[in-house]
């Protein structure tokens, strides 16, 4: 079973830098794939946060609008997926 989560939407103007990140915390032993979306469109490639680690990236907003962070953990509904992420201006 997969476990997924989305952040609240954040407004960015075209060209503004989007910073997005995810931090796994113990006992999070699964890698987390996360990306930025605008509606149903994936804007960035998936980035992977390592087990019990973190990763962050930046990306210019291709147009003005609302964006959100989407994260997916393959490992299911047990405690193999723990942590949190955020999307913010950089």
C-alpha atoms as one frame of an Amber mdcrd trajectory, in Angstrom:
protein
   0.000   0.000   0.000   1.210   3.538  -0.742   0.918   6.490   1.607   0.522
   9.980   0.108   0.082  13.515   1.399  -0.337  17.000  -0.079   0.422  20.397
   1.433  -1.827  23.429   1.420  -1.563  25.533  -1.725   0.784  28.520  -1.846
   0.566  31.347  -4.395   3.676  32.140  -6.445   4.178  34.796  -9.117   5.743
  33.783 -12.427   9.513  33.475 -12.034   9.409  33.478  -8.229  11.593  30.746
  -6.736   9.726  27.866  -5.132  11.623  26.030  -2.405  10.292  22.576  -1.607
  11.633  20.081   0.882  10.920  16.907   2.816  12.439  15.562   6.023  12.121
  11.939   7.083  12.228  11.275  10.797  12.783   8.055  12.721  11.490   5.424
  12.205  10.975   6.586   8.590  12.965   3.942   6.745  11.419   4.449   3.305
  12.600   6.932   0.691   9.979   9.622   0.005   9.320  10.915  -3.511   8.039
  14.492  -3.632   7.279  17.071  -6.314   5.499  20.398  -6.851   2.116  20.454
  -8.585  -0.136  23.134 -10.010  -3.620  21.617 -10.054  -3.181  18.181 -11.607
   0.007  19.154 -13.467   3.374  18.049 -12.054   5.696  21.055 -12.381   8.963
  19.592 -11.078  10.569  16.186 -11.392  10.238  13.923  -8.362  12.998  14.353
  -5.772  13.784  11.615  -3.254  14.449  12.157   0.444  16.584   9.347   1.887
  15.599   7.180   4.829  15.924   9.206   8.043  17.237  12.180   6.052  16.121
  15.249   4.136  16.297  16.791   0.705  15.322  20.167  -0.750  15.229  21.770
  -4.177  14.300  25.091  -5.763  12.434  25.725  -8.991  11.174  28.885 -10.750
   7.380  29.138 -10.963   6.538  28.748 -14.679   3.460  30.963 -14.304   1.545
  32.784 -11.564  -0.771  30.561  -9.606  -1.259  28.221  -6.694   1.186  25.365
  -6.148   1.406  22.542  -3.621   3.812  19.844  -2.491   2.822  16.223  -3.093
   4.713  13.384  -1.384   4.433   9.634  -1.906   5.839   6.801   0.198   5.750
   3.245  -1.030   5.707   1.288   2.156   2.201   1.764   3.250   0.279   2.738
   6.273   2.742   1.480   8.863   5.457   3.525  10.562   7.926   3.151   7.672
   6.841   6.595   6.393   7.344   9.374   8.920   8.191  13.030   8.459   6.950
  16.163   6.787   7.533  18.638   4.022   6.918  22.220   3.032   6.712  24.532
   0.059   7.676  28.190   0.413   9.129  31.214  -1.412  12.921  31.269  -1.496
